[in-house]
Amino acid sequence: MMMQLSGCILAGGRATRMQGQDKGLVLLGGIPLYQHSVKLLAPQTDDIFINANRNTRDYHATGLRVVADTLPDFPGPLAGMLAGLENALHDWVLFVPCDVPQFPADLAEKLWQQKGDALCAYACDHQRAHPAFALCHRSLITPLTEYLTGGDRKLLLFMDNIGAKAVTFDANPGDFINLNTLAECREWEKQHRLPHPVPLLAVTAYSGTGKTTLLKKLIPQLRESGLRIGLVKHTHHDMDVDTPGKDSYELRKAGAYQTLVVSQERFALMTETPGGAEPDLMQLAARFDTRELDLILVEGFKGESVPKIALFRDVTDRPYQTLLDEFVIAFASDKPRQDVTVPQLDINNITAIRDFIVSWLEYHP
């Protein structure tokens, strides 16, 4: 019979490959990465707590206990395990890392059943060991403290030293895959068709600057870079995407509030907003299927609080300074301006603008 278990999620690392972001709090499918571990761990343990060294208030938001390393300078997962053993409510502790969104539903049961007399058992698959998935007894506090204070940090070496039992799992596709970078998180979302927050990037300018002309050249280059692009275009005109005389037009004019026109090639949802207020950009963006997109470009909406690239040409004969609010991340013009503090781009060099956007997305996915 399995004893009561504490579950500890290891989220105390530096996450250097996450561009400085706290790995456990990076969104995956719209929720923090560590909460995927919480969901899978909850049915297998009697209580759950988190080892974290940063942003503890954010982790506390779930109502779970948060414990920090007792050793300084982020010495690695073993320091998190030590903190977990020292703070566990039960004698046995099941550890899982915060950056693995999928692991076996029978992790605790199989480690318990196959540990034998060992004070620790850890998971393997048929390719490699996964020692951060470990079931450990609290009596290991002393040998683990001695190991760490002696300057050692290697997790598998410690497992060998204490005679831990390696337990092999017939892992399902996706089990034990850790996500180390933001790009890997986005790729996971694509593969598992998870919703994810898609960045919005507005292209703003005075009328006559050539926003549409630039976007017509830019979008193909972004697609060549592997990005899936959505587009929101603002217009001040009474626009209609339907064709008078067609059945869909007549049915919509008969009073349908929303009309979805569908063919094998595409579909279009038309929503009537007679006399309505100025459309809300965030509400419009929420209508996209974010599983299919990497970036939503916005033409217009220069008053919105979203990242923007401001375009300017001298021929507009208007002050460029009024385009430069706090949300402008780059200024693309036909000549450099000495008083512009954001990165400046050549408005006629579409490739350079593309490269800037691709680089920006790496840090703002």
C-alpha positions, 0 to 999 in steps of 0.5 A: 500500500502506498504511503502518503506523498507530498508533491514538490514542483521544482521551479527554482532555477535560473532559466537562463535559456528563457531569456531571463523569464521565470520558467515556471511562469511562462505561459503555455496554452494560456496558463503558467507552465508550472500549473500543467505540473500541478494538474498532473501531480494533484491526483498522485499526491496528498499535498503539493508545494512549490520550490521557487526562488523568484516571483514567489507572490505569483506562485502563491496565487494558486494557494500552494505553499512556496519554499525557497532554496536554503543554499544561495546562488541557485545551485541547481535542482538538488538544492530545490530537492533539499528544500523540498525534503526539509519542508514536506508534510510527509515522509515521501516526496515526489519531485517533478520539474516545472518545465515538463508539461506532460508526464505519466499519470502513474508516475507516483504509483510505479516509482513506489511499486518498483523502488524496493528498499531504496530511499529514492527512485527516479524515472527513465524512459528507453532513451535516457534518465529523468532524475528530476522525476524522483520519489525521495524519503526525507531521511535523505536530508543529511546525505544531500546536505553533505553532498551539496556543501561538499561542492557537488551538484550533479543530480545523477551522481548523487542518485548513484551515491545513495543507491537510487532505483532507476524505474523505466517507463513506457513513455507516451509521445510527449512524456518527459519532454522539458521546454527550455526556451520560449521557442520550444514552448511555442512549438509545443503549443503548435504540435498540441494545438493549444491556444497561446497569446499571440503578439500584436504589432501595429503599423501606424503612419499618417495617411499617404505614407504607404502602410498597405504597400509596405505590408504587402511586401512585408507579409510574404517575407515574414511567411518565408521566415516561418511565421504565420501571420494574422492581420487586422485592418482598420478602415474609416469607411462603411465597408462591406465584404459581401457582394450585393445580389448574392444569397449571403448578402440578401440573407444578411440584409434580411436581418441576420446579426452574424453571417458566416460565409463558407467555401472550400478555400476560406470562410468569413464571419460578418458581424453587424455593428450599426451605429456602434462605438469604435471597435475594440482591438483586443476584442477583435484580436480575441476572435482569431484562432491563436493556434494557427498564428505566430503574430497579428499585424495591425494596420491603423489603431495608432491610439491603442496601447500595443507595440508599434512600428511607426512609419514616416515619409517627409512627403506627408509634411506633418510632424513625425514626433506625434507618432512616437508614443511610449508603445513605439518599438521602432521608427521606419523612415526615409532618413534618420532623425537625431532626436528619435531614441527607438531603433530606426529602420529604412522604410524602403528596406523591407528585409531589414524591417522583417529581420527586426520583427523576427528578432523582436519576436524572439524576446516577445513571443 
